[in-house]
């Protein structure tokens, strides 16, 4: 009698991060419990893992994309559940999955039965392939990395702006280029060739980078801007200052100019300048009890939120009014994306302010405002991409863990939905 060994397969095993992946289990005992375990390393080499247990059907099979786990890191049937639900191995509070490079993400999936590994597959999740060209940019006008289609001809340009971690976001630029755009991930602090800190960065630098991108042979002369967090604040500020953009997308944005950063920490210094003048910025206001509460959570090794500081600061409307970004000056369609449980700053509140202001100042019928009530700060492109491990907490040193809000499931849902909305918004407003 010939017996068949239980097997695991994934189709396709070599695809883009935003494409569906089907995982199948076959030739197992009928109505038995099996375990799938997924592992991957981020750009810093930190190990992340997830697992899910399933019951096989009467034929000894499981279609993982359609099956609800009986136990595991996620609860509902989800083709990407094993991917976004990964947590840092050995950490009770999890950690931030860092993926800024555009190298493929390798995920190993093991099929386990009775505590033994029976079969293994490795899938590669790409951000770009051979039809996209990567160009390191070191020009007087700008520093960064450009990704653009090789054989497509001139296409819409995108200026991509990162947040308070600085550097460049190659993974997001590469993925967007794979959808037909020429994308410059622009460095403006925190890496070689640009200032170390987010301090007194001239808006003229971004104006020059935009002009450079418009003239690039891969670009059709039109440029839009996408930013996230501090980059979302910056995207709105650029749109309100320069009439250069086809469309503006701000993920987890601020409606106000925020203080600068030194050594990745908020400091009482200006972030931006324009025409050699520093722009007014929001200065923090807080009660001692807020700081005591944060310190207590730190000592107890519980995740710390900055939300209370922002809420207290925003109460003094007269004090912060000069730092408000004049979004009514924006002459391009605007998309904002925010999480109702954002614990870094109140991006959902800011989004409502932006929506109200633009509704009064202009028709706003081309604008899109996305708010996901249960999601946190890291809920959208380019800091959250479909099927990548989602982020809720981050170890920031000194034994402190920051919470950015949401749940892994809520952030994953917001990421997948908002990515499709972003692509649709860009197609509508950049290809005309």
Secondary structure as GFF3:
##gff-version 3
##sequence-region A 1 432
A	DSSP	beta_strand	7	11	.	.	.	ID=ss1
A	DSSP	beta_strand	14	16	.	.	.	ID=ss2
A	DSSP	beta_strand	22	26	.	.	.	ID=ss3
A	DSSP	beta_strand	33	41	.	.	.	ID=ss4
A	DSSP	beta_strand	47	55	.	.	.	ID=ss5
A	DSSP	beta_strand	62	63	.	.	.	ID=ss6
A	DSSP	beta_strand	71	72	.	.	.	ID=ss7
A	DSSP	alpha_helix	81	84	.	.	.	ID=ss8
A	DSSP	beta_strand	87	88	.	.	.	ID=ss9
A	DSSP	beta_strand	105	113	.	.	.	ID=ss10
A	DSSP	beta_strand	116	126	.	.	.	ID=ss11
A	DSSP	beta_strand	132	138	.	.	.	ID=ss12
A	DSSP	beta_strand	143	149	.	.	.	ID=ss13
A	DSSP	beta_strand	155	161	.	.	.	ID=ss14
A	DSSP	alpha_helix	170	177	.	.	.	ID=ss15
A	DSSP	beta_strand	182	187	.	.	.	ID=ss16
A	DSSP	beta_strand	201	202	.	.	.	ID=ss17
A	DSSP	alpha_helix	203	215	.	.	.	ID=ss18
A	DSSP	beta_strand	219	228	.	.	.	ID=ss19
A	DSSP	alpha_helix	230	241	.	.	.	ID=ss20
A	DSSP	beta_strand	245	251	.	.	.	ID=ss21
A	DSSP	beta_strand	261	262	.	.	.	ID=ss22
A	DSSP	beta_strand	265	266	.	.	.	ID=ss23
A	DSSP	beta_strand	272	274	.	.	.	ID=ss24
A	DSSP	beta_strand	277	278	.	.	.	ID=ss25
A	DSSP	alpha_helix	288	299	.	.	.	ID=ss26
A	DSSP	alpha_helix	307	314	.	.	.	ID=ss27
A	DSSP	alpha_helix	317	320	.	.	.	ID=ss28
A	DSSP	three_ten_helix	321	323	.	.	.	ID=ss29
A	DSSP	three_ten_helix	327	329	.	.	.	ID=ss30
A	DSSP	beta_strand	333	339	.	.	.	ID=ss31
A	DSSP	alpha_helix	347	361	.	.	.	ID=ss32
A	DSSP	beta_strand	368	372	.	.	.	ID=ss33
A	DSSP	beta_strand	393	397	.	.	.	ID=ss34
A	DSSP	beta_strand	400	403	.	.	.	ID=ss35
A	DSSP	alpha_helix	408	430	.	.	.	ID=ss36
###
